[in-house]
Protein backbone atom coordinates (compact mmCIF):
# COMPACT_ATOMS: atom_id res chain seq x y z
CA UNK A 1 0.00 0.00 0.00
CA UNK A 2 1.61 3.25 -1.15
CA UNK A 3 0.23 6.05 1.01
CA UNK A 4 1.24 9.68 0.55
CA UNK A 5 -0.17 13.05 1.44
CA UNK A 6 -1.07 13.47 -2.23
CA UNK A 7 -2.85 10.12 -2.57
CA UNK A 8 -4.89 10.87 0.56
CA UNK A 9 -5.60 14.46 -0.49
CA UNK A 10 -3.95 15.86 2.62
CA UNK A 11 -1.93 18.31 0.53
CA UNK A 12 -5.21 20.04 -0.38
CA UNK A 13 -6.10 20.74 3.26
CA UNK A 14 -5.43 24.07 4.90
CA UNK A 15 -2.79 24.46 7.59
CA UNK A 16 -5.29 24.37 10.45
CA UNK A 17 -6.93 21.26 9.01
CA UNK A 18 -3.58 19.51 8.65
CA UNK A 19 -2.63 20.38 12.24
CA UNK A 20 -5.98 18.98 13.42
CA UNK A 21 -5.31 15.80 11.43
CA UNK A 22 -1.86 15.45 13.01
CA UNK A 23 -3.45 15.79 16.45
CA UNK A 24 -6.04 13.13 15.58
CA UNK A 25 -3.36 10.77 14.29
CA UNK A 26 -1.28 11.25 17.45
CA UNK A 27 -4.35 10.62 19.59
CA UNK A 28 -5.09 7.42 17.67
CA UNK A 29 -1.51 6.27 18.24
CA UNK A 30 -1.85 6.98 21.94
CA UNK A 31 -4.89 4.70 22.01
CA UNK A 32 -2.69 1.84 20.75
CA UNK A 33 0.38 2.76 22.83
CA UNK A 34 -0.11 -0.08 25.32
CA UNK A 35 0.41 -2.60 22.53
CA UNK A 36 3.68 -0.93 21.49
CA UNK A 37 7.04 -1.91 22.98
CA UNK A 38 9.88 0.56 22.35
CA UNK A 39 13.20 -0.71 21.03
CA UNK A 40 16.31 -0.60 23.22
CA UNK A 41 17.50 2.50 21.32
CA UNK A 42 14.13 4.23 21.77
CA UNK A 43 14.08 3.37 25.49
CA UNK A 44 17.59 4.78 25.84
CA UNK A 45 16.56 8.00 24.08
CA UNK A 46 13.50 8.35 26.30
CA UNK A 47 15.64 7.80 29.41
CA UNK A 48 18.09 10.49 28.23
CA UNK A 49 15.29 12.94 27.57
CA UNK A 50 13.72 12.28 30.96
CA UNK A 51 17.08 12.78 32.71
CA UNK A 52 17.59 16.04 30.79
CA UNK A 53 14.15 17.25 31.81
CA UNK A 54 14.76 16.34 35.45
CA UNK A 55 18.03 18.31 35.41
CA UNK A 56 16.53 21.35 33.62
CA UNK A 57 12.72 21.36 33.94
CA UNK A 58 12.55 25.05 33.01
CA UNK A 59 13.93 24.34 29.53
CA UNK A 60 10.71 22.65 28.43
CA UNK A 61 8.34 24.53 26.12
CA UNK A 62 4.65 23.63 26.56
CA UNK A 63 3.00 22.00 23.53
CA UNK A 64 0.47 24.82 23.12
CA UNK A 65 3.36 27.31 22.78
CA UNK A 66 5.11 25.13 20.20
CA UNK A 67 1.88 24.75 18.19
CA UNK A 68 1.23 28.51 18.33
CA UNK A 69 4.78 29.21 17.15
CA UNK A 70 4.46 26.76 14.26
CA UNK A 71 1.10 28.20 13.21
CA UNK A 72 2.50 31.71 13.42
CA UNK A 73 5.53 30.85 11.29
CA UNK A 74 3.45 29.11 8.65
CA UNK A 75 1.18 32.13 8.26
CA UNK A 76 4.13 34.41 7.37
Secondary structure, 3 states (H helix, E strand, C coil): CCCCCCCCCHHHCCHHHHHHHHHHHHHHHHHCHHHCCCCHHHHHHHHHHHHHHHHCHHHCCCHHHHHHHHHHHHCC
